[in-house]
Amino acid sequence: MVQRAFQKMDKDGSGVLDIQDLSAVYDASKHPDVQEGKKSEAQVTNEFLKGFEGGKRKDGKVTFDEFKSYYQDLGASIPSDEYFVAMMESVWKIRVASAAASEDDSTIKKYIGLLKQKTAQKTKTGQRLSLTLKGIFDFFDGDESGAITKGEFSQALVRLGIPLSDKDLDKLFTFFAGSDGRISTAEFIGKMELDD
């Protein structure tokens, strides 16, 4: 749920929330300080954003780790997982997961498991899986842009021995891709959740 909320706000798919991302989903005009003329909408939005930042350094940018950490701390005081999910759905206007979404999740998990297995087979002893993935990624990044297209992603999967139907390819590509319709190395490796 936390990842879904973060992705909903991360409009540009950069992996970092800033005031532009938050302005698209947070309506500061209803805040009492804005209505009373004490603060501008930008000031209130910036303060709200900084609430998610960890540590002493507040740079106006929130990484997923900072966002997740905020909700881990908050989650410690929530009485149940069901209540936490309901709260997240309400606060961030995330729709209730449907049966189709559940099916999509299991399909994605299956292919991520296969990707991890195939990557492990190609990884030399002592080498990190993330380095192998980066090498595969770089090989299929034909234009060396730091991101791969759906076609390049499909070729990479076939090369790894994971040919997919168009439907499953769409699901998996959408899972990894940012809003720019391309998958960066960081997006790919981050969502693989490797243990190395």
C-alpha positions as CSV (number, residue, x, y, z in Angstrom):
1,M,0.0,0.0,0.0
2,V,2.9,2.4,0.8
3,Q,4.5,1.6,-2.5
4,R,1.2,2.2,-4.4
5,A,0.7,5.6,-2.6
6,F,4.3,6.6,-3.5
7,Q,3.9,5.6,-7.1
8,K,0.6,7.5,-7.3
9,M,2.3,10.7,-6.2
10,D,5.6,10.2,-8.2
11,K,4.0,11.6,-11.4
12,D,7.3,11.8,-13.3
13,G,8.5,8.3,-12.2
14,S,11.8,9.7,-10.9
15,G,11.7,7.7,-7.6
16,V,11.8,11.0,-5.6
17,L,8.8,13.1,-4.5
18,D,9.2,16.8,-4.8
19,I,6.8,19.8,-4.5
20,Q,5.6,19.4,-8.1
21,D,4.6,15.7,-7.5
22,L,2.8,16.5,-4.3
23,S,1.0,19.6,-5.7
24,A,-0.8,17.3,-8.2
25,V,-2.4,15.2,-5.4
26,Y,-2.4,17.4,-2.3
27,D,-4.9,20.3,-2.2
28,A,-3.4,22.9,0.2
29,S,-6.1,25.5,-0.6
30,K,-8.3,23.9,2.0
31,H,-5.7,24.2,4.8
32,P,-6.7,26.7,7.5
33,D,-3.5,28.7,7.3
34,V,-4.0,29.2,3.6
35,Q,-7.7,30.2,4.0
36,E,-6.7,32.7,6.7
37,G,-3.9,34.1,4.5
38,K,-1.1,33.2,7.0
39,K,0.7,30.9,4.5
40,S,0.7,30.3,0.8
41,E,-0.4,27.0,-0.8
42,A,3.3,26.3,-1.7
43,Q,4.4,26.8,1.9
44,V,1.8,24.4,3.3
45,T,2.6,21.8,0.6
46,N,6.3,22.1,1.3
47,E,5.8,21.7,5.0
48,F,3.6,18.6,4.3
49,L,6.3,17.2,2.1
50,K,9.0,17.7,4.7
51,G,7.0,15.8,7.2
52,F,7.9,12.6,5.3
53,E,11.6,13.3,5.3
54,G,13.8,11.5,7.7
55,G,16.8,12.8,9.6
56,K,17.8,16.4,10.1
57,R,18.6,17.3,6.5
58,K,15.4,18.5,4.9
59,D,16.0,19.1,1.1
60,G,12.4,19.1,-0.1
61,K,12.8,15.7,-1.8
62,V,11.4,12.5,-0.4
63,T,12.8,9.1,-1.5
64,F,10.8,5.9,-1.3
65,D,12.9,4.8,1.7
66,E,12.0,8.0,3.6
67,F,8.4,7.6,2.7
68,K,8.4,3.9,3.7
69,S,10.2,4.7,7.0
70,Y,7.5,7.4,7.8
71,Y,4.8,4.8,7.4
72,Q,6.8,2.1,9.3
73,D,6.9,4.5,12.3
74,L,3.2,5.3,11.9
75,G,2.2,1.7,11.3
76,A,3.6,0.8,14.7
77,S,0.7,2.6,16.3
78,I,-2.0,1.2,14.0
79,P,-4.0,-1.6,15.6
80,S,-4.2,-3.9,12.6
81,D,-3.1,-4.4,9.0
82,E,-6.7,-4.1,7.8
83,Y,-7.0,-0.7,9.5
84,F,-3.7,0.4,8.0
85,V,-4.8,-0.6,4.5
86,A,-8.2,1.2,4.9
87,M,-6.4,4.3,6.1
88,M,-4.0,4.3,3.1
89,E,-6.9,3.8,0.7
90,S,-8.8,6.6,2.3
91,V,-5.9,9.1,2.6
92,W,-4.4,8.5,-0.8
93,K,-7.6,7.6,-2.7
94,I,-6.2,4.2,-3.7
95,R,-8.9,2.0,-5.0
96,V,-9.7,-1.3,-3.2
97,A,-7.7,-4.1,-4.7
98,S,-9.9,-6.1,-7.1
99,A,-9.7,-9.8,-8.0
100,A,-8.1,-8.7,-11.3
101,A,-5.4,-6.7,-9.5
102,S,-4.8,-9.7,-7.3
103,E,-4.4,-11.9,-10.4
104,D,-2.0,-9.3,-11.9
105,D,0.0,-9.3,-8.6
106,S,0.4,-13.1,-8.7
107,T,1.5,-13.0,-12.4
108,I,4.0,-10.3,-11.6
109,K,5.4,-12.2,-8.6
110,K,5.7,-15.3,-10.7
111,Y,7.7,-13.6,-13.3
112,I,9.9,-11.7,-10.8
113,G,10.6,-15.1,-9.2
114,L,11.6,-16.4,-12.6
115,L,13.8,-13.3,-13.3
116,K,15.6,-13.8,-10.0
117,Q,16.1,-17.5,-10.7
118,K,17.5,-16.8,-14.3
119,T,19.7,-14.0,-13.0
120,A,21.1,-16.3,-10.2
121,Q,22.0,-18.9,-12.9
122,K,24.0,-16.2,-14.8
123,T,25.7,-14.8,-11.8
124,K,29.2,-15.8,-11.0
125,T,29.9,-17.1,-7.5
126,G,30.5,-14.2,-5.1
127,Q,29.0,-11.6,-7.5
128,R,25.9,-9.7,-6.5
129,L,22.7,-10.4,-8.5
130,S,22.2,-6.6,-8.9
131,L,25.5,-6.4,-10.9
132,T,24.4,-9.2,-13.2
133,L,21.0,-7.5,-13.7
134,K,22.7,-4.2,-14.5
135,G,25.0,-6.0,-17.1
136,I,22.0,-7.6,-18.8
137,F,20.2,-4.2,-18.7
138,D,23.1,-2.3,-20.1
139,F,23.4,-4.9,-23.0
140,F,19.8,-4.3,-24.0
141,D,19.9,-0.6,-23.6
142,G,20.6,-0.1,-27.3
143,D,20.7,3.7,-27.3
144,E,22.6,3.9,-24.0
145,S,20.0,6.2,-22.5
146,G,20.0,4.5,-19.1
147,A,16.5,3.1,-19.7
148,I,15.0,0.4,-21.9
149,T,11.8,0.4,-24.0
150,K,9.1,-2.3,-24.0
151,G,10.7,-3.8,-27.1
152,E,14.2,-3.9,-25.5
153,F,12.6,-5.3,-22.3
154,S,10.9,-8.1,-24.3
155,Q,14.2,-9.0,-26.0
156,A,16.0,-9.1,-22.7
157,L,13.4,-11.5,-21.3
158,V,13.6,-13.8,-24.3
159,R,17.4,-13.8,-23.9
160,L,17.0,-14.8,-20.3
161,G,14.6,-17.6,-21.4
162,I,11.4,-16.0,-20.3
163,P,9.3,-15.3,-23.4
164,L,5.9,-13.7,-22.4
165,S,2.6,-13.3,-24.1
166,D,1.7,-9.7,-25.1
167,K,-0.7,-9.5,-22.1
168,D,1.8,-10.7,-19.5
169,L,4.6,-8.5,-21.1
170,D,2.3,-5.5,-20.7
171,K,1.6,-6.3,-17.1
172,L,5.3,-6.8,-16.2
173,F,6.5,-3.8,-18.2
174,T,3.9,-1.5,-16.6
175,F,5.0,-2.8,-13.2
176,F,8.6,-1.8,-13.7
177,A,8.2,1.3,-16.0
178,G,8.0,4.9,-14.8
179,S,5.5,7.3,-16.3
180,D,7.9,7.9,-19.2
181,G,7.1,4.5,-20.6
182,R,10.7,3.3,-20.1
183,I,12.4,1.3,-17.4
184,S,15.5,2.7,-15.8
185,T,18.1,0.4,-14.3
186,A,17.3,1.8,-10.9
187,E,13.5,1.2,-11.3
188,F,14.2,-2.3,-12.4
189,I,16.7,-3.3,-9.8
190,G,14.7,-1.5,-7.0
191,K,11.5,-3.3,-7.8
192,M,13.2,-6.7,-8.0
193,E,13.9,-6.4,-4.2
194,L,17.1,-8.4,-4.3
195,D,18.6,-9.7,-1.1
196,D,22.2,-8.8,-2.1
